[in-house]
Amino acid sequence: MAAGWSCRRWRPPGSPWPACCPPPRPQAALSLAGGLLLFGFLAGNLALQYGASRLPAQLTALVMLSEIVFAAVSAWAIDGAALTVPLLAGGALILAAGVLSARAPPAA
């Protein structure tokens, strides 16, 4: 490229990028981090599905519902999210359902 010449001088109508320059490529580290994050989510989901299929239904339901409570508490602790009355009431109902489920006699 000639010194001082910029690809931003001319843009075709309706195009977000100039015709002479391709869009910027993501950095290798960002691509690697995104790939690792994607693999981690996939592995976690597969492990959850594998474990959930081998547990009793009551325990699986309790684990799945408790995720919501832990997510709300984590959002409050880490990000300072507001714990509203409906949110706390929903969490209490989920925990109460877990207690009732744990106290129920096992199905024969």
Secondary structure, 3 states (H helix, E strand, C coil): CCCCCCHHHCCCCCCCCCCCCCCCCCCHHHHHHHHHHHHHHHHHHHHHHHHHCCCCHHHHHHHHHHHHHHHHHHHHHHHCCCCCHHHHHHHHHHHHHHHHHHHCCCCC
